[in-house]
Amino acid sequence: MRNLTRAVKIGSVTIGNNNPIAVQTMASTRTNNTKELIEQIKTFENVGADIVRIAIDSKTDVESLKKIRDNTRMNLAVDIQENYRLIEPIAKIVDKVRYNPGHLWHHEPEKSWQDKVKFIAETAGKNNCALRVGINCGSVDPDLMKKYNQDSTSAMLENAFDHCSLLDRIGFTSYCVSLKDSDPNTVVELNVKFSEQRPDVPLHLGVTEAGLPNYGIIKTRIAFEQLISRGIGDTIRVSLTLPSDRKYEEIIVGKRILEDIINKRVIGNVRYDKDGLNLISCPSCSRVENEKFIELTGEVEKLTRYANDLIKGYAVTIAIMGCRVNGPGETMNADLGLWCGPRNVNLMRASRRIGAYSYDTILPVLKIELDKIISEKR
């Protein structure tokens, strides 16, 4: 039995209120490369996506968005975490806007987050544009992290409840919420606790930075099965590290998982075992600054296989991030982090920066640092 969340219209799709669960994906082609982006979106249409999200920045050409709008049938969502004021020129073009509460404090710090959210909601409301309050484990409001002594779960939940309360008070109800983590167990915990207190709010489900398909599909399936089988979830996104010509596979995987849940072909109530090596990597969206990031992720997976037999009983996380928007914050939460820039890879050990290395020289240095961690753990 599905949670009877309120209905939210996103273009031609309505989520919540017992409507079918919508499948979303994210484009990996840059917005100003209009021809290739339209072709990619049409591929998404052909395999059954309901919504596609596009990452934009201050350089995004509004005319490019209009051209995409005119040449595809897809319901369009955009991400404005680079600058909340970007909603003003694009809300009239797209169907949904996602903002990240953890990024609001960066922009115009002299203004309160409440004033910024009011501006976002008022602009969206004038243009019949839905919102997603997208809360991510790697970019949580620093004040809340301090309040909860770096407990991201408690901080994320309070963040979500605060933003929902504000949006409700100002009369904007055309929104959904997402609470994402790279750990599927935490994703389950977050969304169960949220839905217990706010069963009316539609939820967008996803495991962020799920990684390469062989890891990411398992993590995502575990979270989706446990949540959707409890009636939680109105839209889904499978986030896999894939090259652009394979991004459509996220949609196929998502639809397959939904079909399996409907037909009770499920693994069961299992927890993801974090012992051993845990490799996380962000999905390859249009913010990726060097496509070698995707190839590097596969090379890291092969290089580090030996570690699984050496760290049984311990957990070691390696994070590989492809852009400067999420890279710094996400890698600091891992034992070893590779934040991939245009020419160099920044190697982090927790919050300590070890150095910047070329894509061709990073792997031997990574192995040295991993061996140090293994030695310390043992």
Secondary structure, 3 states (H helix, E strand, C coil): CCCCCCCEEECCEEECCCCCCEEEEECCCCCCCHHHHHHHHHHHHHCCCCEEEEECCCCCCHHHHHHHHHHCCCEEEEECCCCHHHHHHHCCCCCEEEECHHHHHHCCCCCCHHHHHHHHHHHHHHCCCEEEEEEECCCCCHHHHHHCCCCHHHHHHHHHHHHHHHHHHCCCCCEEEEEECCCHHHHHHHHHHHHHHCCCCCEEECCCCECCHHHHHHHHHHHHHHHHCCCCCCEEECCCCCCHHHCCHHHHHHHHHHHHHHCCCCCCCCCCCCCEEEEEECCCCCCCCCCHHHHHHHHHHHHCHHHHHCCCCCEEEEEEECCCCCHHHHHCCCCEEEEECCCEEEEEECCEEEEEEECCCHHHHHHHHHHHHHHHHC
